[in-house]
Amino acid sequence: MRIVAIREAAVPVKSELKNASFDFSEMTTSVVAVITDVVREGHPVVGYAFNSTGRYACGAQMRARFVPRIISADPESLLDETGANFDPAKVLDRMMVREKSGGHSERSIAIGTIEVAVWDAVAKIAGKPLHRVLAERYNGGKASDKMFCYVGGGWYWPGQTIKDLQDEMRRHRDAGYTMVKMKVGGLPLAEDLQRVEAVLAVVGGGEHLAVDANSKFSREEALAYAKALAPFKQAPIATGENLYATQDVENLVRFGGFRSDRDIIQVDPPQAYGIVQYGHTLDMLARHGWPRSAVFPHGGNQMSLAIAAGFGLGGAESYPGVFGAFGGFADDASIEGGFVRLSDRPGIGFEGQEKLFEIMRMVAEECVSDAVNQREQYCVNGARSLPKKNPNFGPILSSSRERWRPDVGMGFSRSTDGGGF
C-alpha cells in the first residue's frame, strides 16, 4: 500500500464578491489529489482537498518540499498499526521533516491541504464517511449525522442595493437557514447600519444575525462599530480564521480576553496543518476550559462540515452560491431548521458536488491512469513527467514557469507567460 502520486493545480475562484478588506477577483485555490494504489470498486482510491477560502493557491511549497518528502518515504512508514490504511499523523510528520519551528502560514496551508486529502483517502479506504471516521478516533464514536450551519452572506457586490441584500437573506431563510452572517466595514458606519437594519427586518432579532469585518478595523473603528451595534444584541465574539498553529490559538485564549462561556473559535483546518493538528488544538482548548460547542471551523465547505460533525463541534459555516464550485455542500444537501444532514458517501463527499468534483477529477486524471498502470512516475518538480494522454493535460508539476488555468468547459490549459502557480 502506497501513495503513488500527489497532484496539485491552482484554480481561479472567479468571483466578483468583496468583503471589507479585499475582493476575490484574483483569488485562487490549490486543488490536491492524493492517488493511492488501493483499489475500491475497480478504481484507485483518490483523496481530494482544496485549501479552503480566502488564501491563494500554495502549490510551490508543495512541489518544493512536501510532496517529494511523502513520495520518497518508505511506504510502510506511512501506514497505521494495522498496515491496512494510511496514518495521517505519520504523513504529517513526514512533511514536517527538516522544518524549523515557527513561520506557520508559509507552510501550514500547503501541509494542511495535503493532509486533509489524505484523510479523504483514509475514509474511502475504510468505506466510511469522514465524519464517522473522525468521530471514532476523536469523539468516542459519537457521530453527528446533522450539523447546525449558519450561512455566510451579505457580501459587497457591484451595484448591490438594499433590496438586493434583503432578497439574498430571504433566499437563505427560505432555504432553511436560521442564522446568517453579513459583511460590515466596507462602507461608512451609517450606511452599514442601514444594511444591518435591513437584514434584521428579514431575519428577525439579533440572535439570527452575525456581522463580519474581515480584520478591517483599527481599534478606534472597532469600538465605534461595537457601540453602534450594541443596541441590536450583546453578542459573542468570533475569531481565529487567521491563526495557523495551536500555539497561536493558545496565545489568543490566554491573553486575548476571549470568554470560553460565550465566544467562538474559528480556525480553518486545511489552512492550519490539517485535521491531526486540529485535534491537538481542540485538546489544548479543552485544557483552558473551552468546550467543543464553542468551536466552529471556518471554511463553508464539505471539509469543515465533516470535521465539525466528526469532532462534535458547535456548528459549521456555509457559503451557498459564492466561490464558484468551491462554496457550499453536496448538491443534494438540504437545510432544515438551520441544520444540514450529512451524506453517507465515503470520504469527505466531494463526489456529491458535480461541478467541484469535475475539477478535482481532471486534476487527478493522468495520475490515476498512472496508478492503474502500476507505474512509479509521479507528478512533482524534477521527476519524470507523465505522458500526455489527454490534450488538456500536461506535466502539471514539471516546470516552475508553467501555470494552469481552467479553460472553457472546465478543461485546463497551459500558460507559459512567465508566471508560477
C-alpha positions as CSV (number, residue, x, y, z in Angstrom):
1,M,0.0,0.0,0.0
2,R,1.4,3.3,-1.0
3,I,0.7,6.9,-2.2
4,V,1.8,6.8,-5.8
5,A,1.2,10.4,-6.8
6,I,0.1,13.8,-5.4
7,R,-1.1,16.3,-8.0
8,E,-1.9,19.9,-7.4
9,A,-3.5,22.6,-9.6
10,A,-4.1,26.3,-8.9
11,V,-7.7,27.1,-9.9
12,P,-9.1,30.6,-10.0
13,V,-12.2,31.2,-7.9
14,K,-13.6,33.7,-10.4
15,S,-15.7,35.8,-8.1
16,E,-16.7,39.4,-8.0
17,L,-17.7,39.4,-4.4
18,K,-15.9,41.7,-1.9
19,N,-15.6,42.0,1.9
20,A,-14.4,45.0,3.9
21,S,-10.7,44.3,3.2
22,F,-10.4,42.9,-0.3
23,D,-12.1,41.4,-3.3
24,F,-11.8,37.9,-4.8
25,S,-11.2,38.8,-8.4
26,E,-7.7,37.3,-8.4
27,M,-8.3,34.6,-5.7
28,T,-7.1,31.1,-6.5
29,T,-7.2,27.9,-4.6
30,S,-5.0,24.7,-4.7
31,V,-6.9,21.6,-5.6
32,V,-5.0,18.5,-4.5
33,A,-5.4,14.9,-5.5
34,V,-3.6,12.1,-3.4
35,I,-3.6,9.0,-5.6
36,T,-3.1,5.6,-3.9
37,D,-2.6,2.1,-5.2
38,V,-5.5,0.9,-3.2
39,V,-8.4,-0.2,-5.4
40,R,-12.1,0.1,-4.5
41,E,-14.9,-0.9,-6.9
42,G,-12.3,-1.3,-9.6
43,H,-10.7,2.2,-9.3
44,P,-7.7,3.5,-7.4
45,V,-8.7,5.4,-4.3
46,V,-8.0,9.1,-4.6
47,G,-8.2,11.6,-1.8
48,Y,-9.1,15.2,-2.6
49,A,-9.0,18.6,-0.8
50,F,-8.6,22.3,-1.6
51,N,-7.1,25.0,0.5
52,S,-10.4,26.4,1.7
53,T,-11.3,30.1,1.0
54,G,-9.5,33.4,1.4
55,R,-5.9,32.2,0.8
56,Y,-4.2,31.9,-2.5
57,A,-3.0,28.6,-4.0
58,C,0.1,27.2,-2.5
59,G,1.5,24.7,-4.9
60,A,5.1,26.0,-4.9
61,Q,5.7,24.8,-1.3
62,M,4.0,21.5,-2.1
63,R,6.2,20.8,-5.0
64,A,9.4,22.0,-3.5
65,R,9.2,20.2,-0.1
66,F,6.1,18.4,1.0
67,V,5.2,16.2,-2.0
68,P,8.8,14.9,-2.5
69,R,9.1,14.0,1.2
70,I,5.9,11.9,1.1
71,I,6.8,10.2,-2.2
72,S,10.3,9.4,-1.1
73,A,9.3,7.9,2.2
74,D,9.3,4.2,2.9
75,P,5.6,3.3,2.0
76,E,5.3,1.2,5.2
77,S,6.4,4.1,7.3
78,L,3.2,6.0,6.4
79,L,0.8,3.2,7.3
80,D,-1.2,2.8,10.6
81,E,-0.6,0.0,13.1
82,T,-2.9,-2.4,11.1
83,G,-1.0,-1.9,7.9
84,A,-4.4,-1.7,6.2
85,N,-4.6,2.1,5.8
86,F,-2.6,5.3,5.9
87,D,-1.8,7.1,9.1
88,P,-2.4,10.9,8.5
89,A,-0.3,11.7,11.6
90,K,2.7,9.9,10.1
91,V,2.2,11.7,6.8
92,L,2.1,15.0,8.7
93,D,5.3,14.1,10.5
94,R,7.0,13.3,7.2
95,M,6.0,16.6,5.7
96,M,7.5,18.4,8.7
97,V,10.9,16.8,8.4
98,R,13.6,19.5,8.4
99,E,11.1,22.2,9.1
100,K,12.1,24.9,11.6
101,S,9.6,25.7,14.3
102,G,7.5,28.9,13.8
103,G,6.8,30.6,10.5
104,H,3.5,28.8,10.2
105,S,1.5,30.5,7.5
106,E,4.3,29.9,4.9
107,R,3.7,26.2,5.1
108,S,0.6,25.4,7.2
109,I,-1.9,25.8,4.3
110,A,0.1,23.6,1.9
111,I,0.7,20.9,4.5
112,G,-2.9,21.1,5.8
113,T,-4.4,20.8,2.3
114,I,-2.4,17.6,1.5
115,E,-3.2,16.2,5.0
116,V,-6.9,16.7,4.5
117,A,-6.7,15.0,1.1
118,V,-5.0,12.0,2.9
119,W,-7.9,11.8,5.3
120,D,-10.3,11.7,2.4
121,A,-8.4,8.7,1.1
122,V,-8.3,7.1,4.5
123,A,-12.1,7.3,4.9
124,K,-12.7,6.0,1.4
125,I,-10.4,3.0,2.1
126,A,-12.3,2.4,5.2
127,G,-15.6,2.7,3.3
128,K,-17.0,5.3,5.7
129,P,-17.9,9.0,5.6
130,L,-15.1,11.1,7.0
131,H,-17.2,12.5,9.8
132,R,-17.8,8.9,11.2
133,V,-14.1,8.1,10.9
134,L,-13.2,11.2,12.9
135,A,-15.9,10.5,15.5
136,E,-14.5,7.1,16.1
137,R,-11.0,8.5,16.6
138,Y,-11.6,11.8,18.3
139,N,-15.2,11.8,19.8
140,G,-15.8,8.5,21.4
141,G,-17.6,7.2,18.4
142,K,-20.4,9.8,18.7
143,A,-21.0,10.8,15.2
144,S,-23.5,13.6,14.3
145,D,-25.5,13.0,11.1
146,K,-26.7,16.5,11.1
147,M,-25.0,19.8,11.9
148,F,-26.0,23.3,12.7
149,C,-24.9,25.7,10.0
150,Y,-25.0,29.5,9.6
151,V,-24.8,31.0,6.1
152,G,-22.0,33.4,5.2
153,G,-23.5,36.1,3.0
154,G,-24.2,39.8,2.8
155,W,-21.2,40.4,0.7
156,Y,-20.5,43.7,-1.1
157,W,-21.4,43.1,-4.7
158,P,-21.0,45.5,-7.6
159,G,-24.2,47.6,-7.9
160,Q,-25.9,45.9,-4.9
161,T,-28.9,47.7,-3.5
162,I,-30.6,47.3,-0.1
163,K,-33.4,45.4,-1.7
164,D,-30.8,43.0,-3.3
165,L,-29.3,42.4,0.1
166,Q,-32.7,41.7,1.6
167,D,-33.6,39.4,-1.2
168,E,-30.4,37.4,-0.6
169,M,-31.3,37.0,3.0
170,R,-34.8,35.9,2.2
171,R,-33.4,33.2,-0.1
172,H,-31.2,31.9,2.8
173,R,-34.1,32.0,5.2
174,D,-36.3,30.2,2.7
175,A,-33.6,27.6,2.1
176,G,-33.8,26.6,5.8
177,Y,-31.1,28.6,7.5
178,T,-31.9,30.2,10.8
179,M,-28.8,32.3,11.2
180,V,-26.9,34.4,8.7
181,K,-23.7,36.4,8.6
182,M,-23.2,39.6,6.7
183,K,-20.2,41.8,5.9
184,V,-19.6,45.2,7.6
185,G,-16.8,47.7,7.4
186,G,-16.8,48.1,3.6
187,L,-19.0,51.2,3.8
188,P,-19.2,54.2,6.2
189,L,-20.7,53.2,9.5
190,A,-24.0,54.9,8.9
191,E,-24.5,53.1,5.6
192,D,-23.5,49.7,7.2
193,L,-26.0,50.3,9.9
194,Q,-28.7,50.8,7.3
195,R,-27.7,47.4,5.8
196,V,-27.8,45.7,9.2
197,E,-31.3,47.1,10.0
198,A,-32.5,46.0,6.5
199,V,-31.2,42.4,7.2
200,L,-32.8,42.4,10.7
201,A,-36.1,43.3,9.1
202,V,-35.9,40.0,7.2
203,V,-34.3,37.6,9.7
204,G,-35.8,38.9,12.9
205,G,-33.9,39.5,16.1
206,G,-30.1,39.9,16.5
207,E,-29.8,36.3,17.6
208,H,-30.3,35.4,13.9
209,L,-27.5,37.7,12.6
210,A,-23.7,37.9,12.8
211,V,-21.5,40.5,11.3
212,D,-18.0,40.1,9.9
213,A,-15.5,42.9,9.4
214,N,-12.7,40.7,8.0
215,S,-9.9,42.3,10.0
216,K,-10.6,45.7,8.6
217,F,-10.9,47.8,11.7
218,S,-8.4,49.8,13.7
219,R,-9.0,49.8,17.4
220,E,-11.0,53.1,17.2
221,E,-13.1,51.8,14.3
222,A,-13.8,48.5,16.1
223,L,-15.0,50.4,19.2
224,A,-17.2,52.7,17.1
225,Y,-18.9,49.8,15.4
226,A,-19.3,47.9,18.7
227,K,-21.0,50.9,20.2
228,A,-23.3,51.4,17.2
229,L,-24.2,47.7,17.1
230,A,-24.7,47.3,20.9
231,P,-28.5,48.1,20.8
232,F,-29.2,45.2,18.5
233,K,-27.8,42.5,20.8
234,Q,-24.8,41.8,23.1
235,A,-23.3,39.0,21.1
236,P,-20.4,36.6,21.3
237,I,-17.1,37.5,19.5
238,A,-15.8,35.0,16.9
239,T,-12.3,34.9,15.6
240,G,-9.4,32.5,14.7
241,E,-9.6,32.0,10.9
242,N,-6.3,33.8,10.6
243,L,-4.5,31.6,13.1
244,Y,-2.5,28.7,11.8
245,A,-0.9,27.0,14.8
246,T,-2.0,25.5,18.1
247,Q,0.3,27.9,20.0
248,D,-1.2,30.9,18.2
249,V,-4.7,29.8,19.3
250,E,-3.4,29.2,22.9
251,N,-2.0,32.7,23.0
252,L,-5.4,34.0,21.9
253,V,-7.3,32.3,24.6
254,R,-4.7,33.0,27.3
255,F,-4.1,36.7,26.5
256,G,-6.8,37.9,24.1
257,G,-9.5,38.5,26.6
258,F,-11.9,35.9,25.0
259,R,-14.5,34.2,27.1
260,S,-15.0,30.4,26.9
261,D,-18.6,30.6,28.0
262,R,-19.8,32.7,25.0
263,D,-17.1,33.4,22.4
264,I,-16.3,31.3,19.3
265,I,-13.1,30.0,17.9
266,Q,-13.0,29.6,14.1
267,V,-9.7,28.0,13.0
268,D,-9.8,26.7,9.4
269,P,-8.4,23.1,9.5
270,P,-7.0,22.8,5.9
271,Q,-5.2,26.1,6.5
272,A,-3.8,25.1,9.9
273,Y,-1.8,21.9,9.2
274,G,-4.9,19.8,8.8
275,I,-7.1,17.5,10.9
276,V,-4.5,15.8,13.2
277,Q,-3.2,19.2,14.4
278,Y,-6.8,20.5,14.7
279,G,-7.3,17.7,17.2
280,H,-4.3,18.9,19.2
281,T,-5.8,22.4,19.1
282,L,-9.1,21.1,20.5
283,D,-7.2,19.3,23.2
284,M,-5.4,22.5,24.1
285,L,-8.7,24.5,24.2
286,A,-10.2,21.9,26.5
287,R,-7.4,22.3,28.9
288,H,-8.2,26.0,29.0
289,G,-11.9,25.3,29.7
290,W,-13.2,25.8,26.1
291,P,-16.0,23.4,25.2
292,R,-16.2,21.9,21.7
293,S,-19.5,23.7,21.3
294,A,-17.6,26.9,21.2
295,V,-15.7,25.9,18.1
296,F,-17.0,26.5,14.5
297,P,-14.4,25.8,11.8
298,H,-14.1,28.4,9.1
299,G,-14.5,27.5,5.5
300,G,-18.1,26.9,4.5
301,N,-17.4,23.7,2.6
302,Q,-17.7,20.0,2.9
303,M,-14.3,19.7,4.6
304,S,-15.3,21.9,7.5
305,L,-18.7,20.3,7.7
306,A,-17.3,16.8,8.0
307,I,-14.8,18.0,10.6
308,A,-17.4,19.8,12.7
309,A,-19.6,16.7,12.7
310,G,-16.8,14.3,13.4
311,F,-15.4,16.2,16.3
312,G,-18.8,17.1,17.7
313,L,-18.3,20.9,17.4
314,G,-20.8,23.7,17.8
315,G,-21.5,24.1,14.1
316,A,-20.2,25.0,10.7
317,E,-20.2,27.7,8.2
318,S,-21.9,27.6,4.7
319,Y,-21.2,29.6,1.6
320,P,-24.0,28.7,-0.9
321,G,-23.8,30.4,-4.2
322,V,-20.4,32.0,-3.8
323,F,-16.8,31.0,-4.6
324,G,-17.9,29.2,-7.7
325,A,-17.7,25.5,-7.5
326,F,-15.9,25.6,-4.1
327,G,-18.7,27.0,-2.0
328,G,-21.4,25.1,-0.2
329,F,-22.1,21.4,0.3
330,A,-23.3,18.4,-1.7
331,D,-25.8,19.1,-4.5
332,D,-28.4,17.0,-2.7
333,A,-27.8,18.6,0.8
334,S,-30.8,20.2,2.4
335,I,-31.2,22.6,5.3
336,E,-34.0,22.1,7.8
337,G,-34.3,24.4,10.9
338,G,-30.7,25.6,10.5
339,F,-29.3,22.0,10.3
340,V,-27.8,20.2,7.3
341,R,-27.8,16.5,7.2
342,L,-24.6,14.8,6.2
343,S,-24.4,12.2,3.5
344,D,-23.2,8.6,3.7
345,R,-20.8,9.0,0.8
346,P,-17.3,7.6,1.7
347,G,-14.7,10.2,2.5
348,I,-15.4,13.9,2.5
349,G,-18.1,13.5,-0.1
350,F,-16.8,15.8,-2.9
351,E,-18.3,13.3,-5.4
352,G,-21.7,14.7,-4.4
353,Q,-20.7,18.2,-5.8
354,E,-20.8,17.7,-9.5
355,K,-19.0,20.9,-10.7
356,L,-16.3,20.7,-8.0
357,F,-15.7,17.0,-8.5
358,E,-15.3,17.5,-12.2
359,I,-12.4,19.9,-11.4
360,M,-10.9,17.5,-8.9
361,R,-11.2,14.6,-11.3
362,M,-9.4,16.4,-14.0
363,V,-6.6,17.3,-11.7
364,A,-6.1,13.7,-10.8
365,E,-6.8,12.1,-14.2
366,E,-3.4,11.4,-15.5
367,C,-2.0,10.2,-12.2
368,V,-5.0,7.9,-11.8
369,S,-4.2,6.4,-15.2
370,D,-0.6,6.1,-14.0
371,A,-1.7,4.3,-10.8
372,V,-3.9,1.9,-12.8
373,N,-0.8,1.0,-14.9
374,Q,1.2,0.5,-11.7
375,R,4.0,2.8,-12.8
376,E,6.1,4.7,-10.3
377,Q,6.2,8.0,-12.1
378,Y,4.8,10.8,-10.1
379,C,3.9,14.4,-10.6
380,V,6.5,16.5,-8.8
381,N,9.1,19.0,-9.8
382,G,12.2,17.2,-11.0
383,A,10.5,13.8,-11.5
384,R,9.7,12.2,-14.8
385,S,6.5,13.8,-16.2
386,L,3.5,11.8,-17.1
387,P,2.7,11.0,-20.7
388,K,0.1,13.4,-22.2
389,K,-2.9,11.1,-22.7
390,N,-5.4,14.0,-22.7
391,P,-4.7,17.1,-24.8
392,N,-5.9,19.3,-22.0
393,F,-3.3,17.9,-19.6
394,G,0.4,18.1,-19.4
395,P,3.1,17.6,-16.7
396,I,1.4,19.9,-14.3
397,L,4.2,19.9,-11.7
398,S,7.2,19.7,-14.0
399,S,8.1,23.3,-14.6
400,S,8.1,26.3,-12.3
401,R,7.4,28.5,-15.3
402,E,4.2,26.8,-16.2
403,R,0.9,27.6,-14.5
404,W,-2.5,26.2,-15.2
405,R,-5.9,27.8,-15.6
406,P,-9.3,26.4,-16.2
407,D,-10.4,27.0,-19.7
408,V,-13.9,26.8,-21.2
409,G,-15.7,23.7,-20.3
410,M,-13.7,23.0,-17.1
411,G,-10.6,21.9,-19.0
412,F,-7.1,23.0,-18.1
413,S,-4.7,24.6,-20.5
414,R,-1.1,25.5,-20.1
415,S,0.2,29.1,-19.9
416,T,3.9,29.9,-20.3
417,D,3.7,33.6,-19.7
418,G,6.4,33.6,-17.1
419,G,4.1,33.2,-14.1
420,G,4.3,30.4,-11.5
421,F,1.5,28.6,-9.8
